Amino acid sequence: MRAVRIDEFGGPGVLVPVELPDPVAGPGEVLLRVEAAGVNRADALTRAGSYHRAGRPPLLPGLEAAGTVVALGPGAEHVDGIRVGSRVMALGAANAPGFYAELAAVPVGRVAALPDGLGPTEAAALPVAWLTAWYCLHRLARVAEGETVVVHAAASGVGSAAVQIAAAAGARVIAVASSARKAALAARLGAHTAVDLSEHPGEGLVEEVGRLTGGRGAEVVLDTVGGRVFRQSLRMAGHAGRVVALANVALEPSPIDTRDFYPKNVSVHGFQLTGLLEHGYDPRADLREIAARVADGTFRVPVETVLPLERASEAHERLERRENRGKIVLTTSAHAAR
C-alpha cells in the first residue's frame, strides 16, 4: 500500500511517501480502506518530535480518517452494525500506525458509520476537531442557552467547530481569530461577534471581551492556544465561568496568577482526547450525533484544501504557516487540489 512515513523528526520535508505491506485486521479490529485523512496540529507536533504521546520513528501519522471497511478481524463481526462495505469514519491513537496510508487497521470501538449524505472528505474532518469541540462544550463546560462563549483560534479546526456547536446550543459566541479574513470566516459560521486579534493585541483582547460582555465576562472560554493566552482566558471568564484548556500550540509555559480566577469561582477543565480514550471514553455515540447534524445541514465543515496523500509535506507547510481558513484533508483518490 501507499503511505507517508516519518523516518526522523523534523520539518515537513521528513514526511516521505513509501510503499508498505498491507496491514491485517487483528482481534477486535476492522481494516479500513482510507479515502480521506484529516490533517491536525497533533500530526505536525508528532512529525517535529514535540508530541509527548507519540512514539519514535518510523511512524505513520494521522489521527482521523474516513473510508470503507474491507475486512473484519476476529471479534469485530457486526459490532455496532459495522460490516464489510460499511462507510465509516475512524479515530486513531497517537502511538499507533496512523491514517496517512491507503489501508489502516483500527479498533472497531473507534469506528462509526456514516449517515447518508456525508462524504469522506467532510467525514475525515470530524473525529478529532469536531469531537474535541463537542465534548469540551457539551460535556465539560455544559454550555447553556443565553450564555456567552469565547472561542480562541476560531478559524482553526476545533475553533470553527466550536463556533457552530456553541451557536447551535443558543449561546452568544465571541470568536477570536488572528486576522480579519479568519474573523470573517468565523462570522460566516455563526459567531455573533468576531474579533480580529491584530486589532486587540496583548491585554487589549481581555478588555474587548469585557466591553462586549458589559463587564460581566464570559460564562465559557474555550482555550485552544495555551501559553500566555491561558492567563487571558482566565481573566475573560466571569463569575462561575468555565475555562476549558485543550492545547498548548504556543509551546510555551502558561504563567498565571491565581487571583485571576479563584475570586470569581471560576472552574478550569483540562481536556486531551487521547487521554480520555485511554481511560475508557467511547466516542461512537458523540461521533454519530455530530455526523447526523452535518448531514442534515445544521453544521458545516469548512474544508479548505484537499491534497493527494503524497503531498502531505505541503499540507503540513500550509498548516504551520497558519494560512488555512478551514480544514486540510489528504486523499488517496484522484482529487484535484483546492
C-alpha positions as CSV (number, residue, x, y, z in Angstrom):
1,M,0.0,0.0,0.0
2,R,1.0,3.6,-0.4
3,A,1.7,5.5,2.8
4,V,3.5,8.6,4.1
5,R,6.0,7.9,6.9
6,I,8.2,9.8,9.4
7,D,11.6,8.2,9.4
8,E,13.2,11.0,11.5
9,F,11.8,14.0,13.4
10,G,12.0,17.3,11.7
11,G,10.2,19.8,9.3
12,P,7.6,18.9,6.8
13,G,10.2,17.5,4.4
14,V,10.6,14.4,6.6
15,L,7.2,13.2,5.5
16,V,8.3,10.6,3.0
17,P,6.0,8.6,0.6
18,V,6.7,4.9,0.9
19,E,5.3,1.5,-0.2
20,L,4.5,-0.8,2.8
21,P,2.9,-4.2,3.2
22,D,-0.8,-4.2,3.6
23,P,-1.9,-4.3,7.3
24,V,-4.2,-7.1,8.5
25,A,-7.2,-6.6,10.9
26,G,-6.3,-8.2,14.2
27,P,-8.7,-9.2,17.0
28,G,-11.4,-6.6,17.6
29,E,-10.2,-4.5,14.6
30,V,-11.5,-3.5,11.2
31,L,-9.4,-3.0,8.1
32,L,-10.3,0.4,6.6
33,R,-9.6,1.4,3.0
34,V,-8.8,5.1,3.7
35,E,-10.3,7.6,1.3
36,A,-9.5,10.8,3.2
37,A,-7.4,11.6,6.2
38,G,-7.7,14.8,8.3
39,V,-4.5,16.9,9.0
40,N,-4.2,18.1,12.5
41,R,-1.9,20.1,14.7
42,A,-1.0,16.9,16.6
43,D,0.3,15.4,13.3
44,A,2.7,18.3,12.9
45,L,3.8,18.1,16.5
46,T,4.3,14.3,16.1
47,R,6.4,14.9,13.0
48,A,8.5,17.5,14.8
49,G,9.1,15.3,17.8
50,S,7.1,17.6,20.1
51,Y,4.1,15.4,20.9
52,H,4.7,13.6,24.1
53,R,2.2,10.8,23.4
54,A,3.7,9.8,20.0
55,G,6.4,7.1,19.8
56,R,9.7,7.2,18.0
57,P,10.3,6.9,14.2
58,P,9.5,5.3,12.0
59,L,5.9,6.5,12.4
60,L,2.8,6.7,10.3
61,P,0.9,9.9,11.3
62,G,-2.8,10.6,11.0
63,L,-5.4,10.6,13.8
64,E,-8.6,10.7,11.8
65,A,-10.0,9.3,8.5
66,A,-13.0,8.2,6.6
67,G,-13.3,5.3,4.1
68,T,-14.8,1.9,3.7
69,V,-14.4,-1.3,5.8
70,V,-12.8,-4.0,3.7
71,A,-12.2,-6.7,6.3
72,L,-13.2,-7.6,9.9
73,G,-10.8,-9.1,12.5
74,P,-11.9,-11.8,14.9
75,G,-14.4,-10.4,17.4
76,A,-15.3,-7.4,15.2
77,E,-18.1,-9.1,13.3
78,H,-21.2,-7.0,13.2
79,V,-20.2,-4.9,16.2
80,D,-22.4,-1.8,16.2
81,G,-23.7,-2.6,12.8
82,I,-20.2,-2.3,11.2
83,R,-19.6,-4.9,8.4
84,V,-17.6,-5.2,5.2
85,G,-18.7,-2.4,2.9
86,S,-19.7,0.0,5.7
87,R,-18.8,3.6,5.1
88,V,-17.2,4.9,8.3
89,M,-15.1,7.5,10.0
90,A,-12.4,6.4,12.3
91,L,-10.3,7.8,15.2
92,G,-6.8,6.6,15.7
93,A,-4.3,6.7,18.5
94,A,-1.2,8.8,18.9
95,N,1.1,5.8,19.5
96,A,-0.4,3.6,16.7
97,P,0.0,3.5,13.0
98,G,-2.0,6.3,11.6
99,F,-4.1,7.1,8.6
100,Y,-1.6,8.7,6.2
101,A,-2.0,5.4,4.2
102,E,-4.3,3.6,1.8
103,L,-5.2,1.0,4.4
104,A,-5.3,1.0,8.2
105,A,-6.3,-1.5,10.9
106,V,-8.3,0.3,13.7
107,P,-10.2,-1.0,16.8
108,V,-13.9,-1.3,16.0
109,G,-14.7,0.7,19.1
110,R,-13.2,3.8,17.3
111,V,-15.2,3.4,14.2
112,A,-18.6,5.0,13.5
113,A,-20.9,4.5,10.5
114,L,-21.6,7.5,8.2
115,P,-25.1,8.7,7.6
116,D,-26.4,9.1,4.0
117,G,-25.3,12.4,2.5
118,L,-22.0,12.7,4.3
119,G,-19.0,12.2,2.1
120,P,-15.5,11.1,3.1
121,T,-13.8,14.5,2.8
122,E,-16.1,16.1,5.3
123,A,-16.3,13.0,7.5
124,A,-12.5,12.8,7.8
125,A,-12.5,16.2,9.5
126,L,-14.9,15.1,12.3
127,P,-13.2,12.6,14.6
128,V,-10.6,14.9,16.2
129,A,-11.5,18.6,15.9
130,W,-15.3,18.2,16.0
131,L,-15.3,15.6,18.7
132,T,-13.0,17.7,20.8
133,A,-15.2,20.8,20.4
134,W,-18.4,18.8,21.1
135,Y,-17.0,17.2,24.2
136,C,-15.5,20.3,25.6
137,L,-18.6,22.4,25.2
138,H,-21.3,19.9,26.0
139,R,-19.8,17.5,28.5
140,L,-17.2,19.7,30.3
141,A,-18.4,23.3,30.0
142,R,-22.1,22.3,29.8
143,V,-22.9,25.3,27.7
144,A,-26.4,26.6,28.0
145,E,-28.7,28.8,26.0
146,G,-28.1,32.5,26.6
147,E,-24.5,32.1,27.8
148,T,-21.5,33.8,26.2
149,V,-18.8,31.6,24.8
150,V,-15.4,32.9,23.8
151,V,-13.6,30.7,21.2
152,H,-9.9,31.3,20.6
153,A,-8.4,30.5,17.2
154,A,-11.9,30.4,15.8
155,A,-10.9,29.7,12.2
156,S,-9.0,26.5,13.2
157,G,-10.4,23.0,13.0
158,V,-11.5,23.0,16.7
159,G,-12.4,26.6,16.6
160,S,-14.6,26.6,13.6
161,A,-16.4,23.5,15.0
162,A,-16.8,25.2,18.4
163,V,-18.3,28.4,16.9
164,Q,-21.1,26.3,15.3
165,I,-21.7,24.0,18.2
166,A,-22.0,26.8,20.7
167,A,-24.3,28.8,18.4
168,A,-26.5,25.8,17.9
169,A,-26.8,25.5,21.6
170,G,-28.2,29.0,21.8
171,A,-25.1,30.6,23.2
172,R,-23.7,34.0,22.2
173,V,-20.4,33.4,20.5
174,I,-17.4,35.7,20.6
175,A,-14.9,34.4,18.1
176,V,-11.2,35.4,18.3
177,A,-9.1,35.0,15.2
178,S,-5.6,36.1,14.1
179,S,-6.6,38.1,11.1
180,A,-9.6,39.9,9.5
181,R,-10.0,37.1,7.0
182,K,-10.2,34.5,9.6
183,A,-12.5,36.6,11.7
184,A,-14.8,36.9,8.7
185,L,-14.9,33.1,8.4
186,A,-15.9,32.7,12.0
187,A,-18.7,35.3,11.5
188,R,-20.0,33.3,8.5
189,L,-20.0,30.2,10.6
190,G,-22.3,31.8,13.1
191,A,-20.2,33.8,15.6
192,H,-22.2,36.8,16.9
193,T,-19.1,38.9,17.3
194,A,-15.8,38.2,15.5
195,V,-12.7,39.8,17.0
196,D,-9.6,40.4,14.9
197,L,-6.7,39.7,17.3
198,S,-4.4,42.0,15.4
199,E,-6.6,44.9,16.4
200,H,-6.6,44.0,20.1
201,P,-3.1,42.8,20.9
202,G,-2.0,41.7,24.4
203,E,-4.3,42.7,27.2
204,G,-6.5,44.6,24.7
205,L,-8.3,41.3,24.0
206,V,-9.3,40.9,27.6
207,E,-10.5,44.5,27.6
208,E,-12.5,43.9,24.4
209,V,-14.2,40.8,25.9
210,G,-15.0,42.8,29.0
211,R,-16.6,45.5,26.9
212,L,-18.6,43.1,24.8
213,T,-20.0,41.4,27.9
214,G,-20.8,44.6,29.7
215,G,-18.0,43.9,32.2
216,R,-19.5,40.6,33.3
217,G,-17.1,38.3,31.5
218,A,-17.9,35.1,29.6
219,E,-19.6,32.0,31.0
220,V,-17.4,29.8,28.9
221,V,-13.9,30.2,27.4
222,L,-12.5,27.6,25.1
223,D,-8.7,27.9,25.1
224,T,-7.3,26.2,22.0
225,V,-4.0,28.0,22.2
226,G,-2.4,27.8,25.6
227,G,0.8,29.5,26.8
228,R,0.2,33.2,27.7
229,V,-3.3,33.0,26.2
230,F,-4.4,30.8,29.1
231,R,-4.0,33.6,31.5
232,Q,-6.1,35.8,29.3
233,S,-8.7,33.1,29.2
234,L,-8.9,33.1,33.0
235,R,-9.3,36.8,33.1
236,M,-12.1,36.8,30.4
237,A,-14.2,34.4,32.5
238,G,-17.0,35.9,34.6
239,H,-18.4,34.7,37.9
240,A,-18.7,30.9,38.0
241,G,-17.3,30.8,34.5
242,R,-15.8,27.7,33.0
243,V,-12.5,27.7,31.2
244,V,-11.6,24.6,29.1
245,A,-7.9,24.3,28.2
246,L,-7.3,21.7,25.5
247,A,-3.9,22.6,23.9
248,N,-0.6,24.4,24.1
249,V,0.1,25.0,20.5
250,A,2.1,28.0,21.6
251,L,4.6,25.5,23.1
252,E,5.4,27.9,26.0
253,P,4.7,28.0,29.8
254,S,1.4,29.4,31.0
255,P,2.2,31.9,33.8
256,I,-0.9,32.5,35.8
257,D,-2.0,34.5,38.9
258,T,-4.5,32.5,41.0
259,R,-6.2,35.8,41.7
260,D,-7.4,35.8,38.1
261,F,-9.8,33.0,38.8
262,Y,-10.4,31.9,42.4
263,P,-12.2,35.1,43.5
264,K,-14.7,34.6,40.6
265,N,-15.3,30.9,41.5
266,V,-14.1,30.0,38.0
267,S,-13.6,26.3,37.2
268,V,-10.9,25.1,34.9
269,H,-11.2,21.9,32.9
270,G,-8.4,20.2,31.1
271,F,-9.0,18.1,28.0
272,Q,-7.0,15.8,25.9
273,L,-8.8,13.4,23.6
274,T,-6.1,10.7,23.6
275,G,-6.0,10.6,27.4
276,L,-9.8,10.4,27.5
277,L,-9.9,7.5,25.1
278,E,-7.2,5.6,27.1
279,H,-9.4,5.9,30.2
280,G,-12.5,4.3,28.7
281,Y,-14.3,7.0,26.7
282,D,-16.4,5.5,23.9
283,P,-16.6,8.2,21.2
284,R,-19.1,6.5,18.9
285,A,-22.3,8.0,20.2
286,D,-20.9,11.5,20.0
287,L,-19.5,11.0,16.6
288,R,-22.8,9.7,15.3
289,E,-24.6,12.8,16.7
290,I,-22.1,15.2,15.1
291,A,-22.2,13.4,11.8
292,A,-26.0,13.4,11.7
293,R,-26.0,17.2,12.3
294,V,-23.5,17.7,9.4
295,A,-25.6,15.5,7.1
296,D,-28.8,17.4,7.9
297,G,-27.1,20.8,7.3
298,T,-27.1,22.0,10.9
299,F,-23.3,22.1,10.9
300,R,-20.9,23.0,8.1
301,V,-17.4,21.6,7.8
302,P,-15.2,24.2,6.2
303,V,-12.7,22.0,4.2
304,E,-10.4,24.5,2.5
305,T,-7.7,22.3,1.0
306,V,-7.7,18.8,-0.4
307,L,-4.3,17.3,-1.4
308,P,-3.2,13.9,-2.6
309,L,-1.6,11.7,0.1
310,E,1.9,12.1,-1.5
311,R,1.7,15.9,-0.9
312,A,1.5,15.6,2.9
313,S,4.6,17.7,3.4
314,E,2.8,20.6,1.5
315,A,-0.2,20.2,3.8
316,H,2.0,20.5,6.9
317,E,3.8,23.5,5.5
318,R,0.4,25.2,4.9
319,L,-0.8,24.3,8.4
320,E,2.4,25.6,10.1
321,R,2.2,28.9,8.2
322,R,-1.3,29.2,9.5
323,E,-2.6,30.1,6.1
324,N,-5.6,27.8,6.1
325,R,-9.1,29.0,6.9
326,G,-10.7,25.7,7.4
327,K,-9.6,22.0,7.3
328,I,-6.8,20.5,5.3
329,V,-7.5,16.9,4.1
330,L,-5.4,14.3,2.4
331,T,-7.0,12.0,-0.1
332,T,-5.9,8.6,-1.5
333,S,-8.1,9.0,-4.6
334,A,-7.8,11.2,-7.6
335,H,-9.0,14.5,-6.1
336,A,-7.9,17.8,-7.5
337,A,-6.2,20.0,-5.0
338,R,-8.3,23.0,-4.0
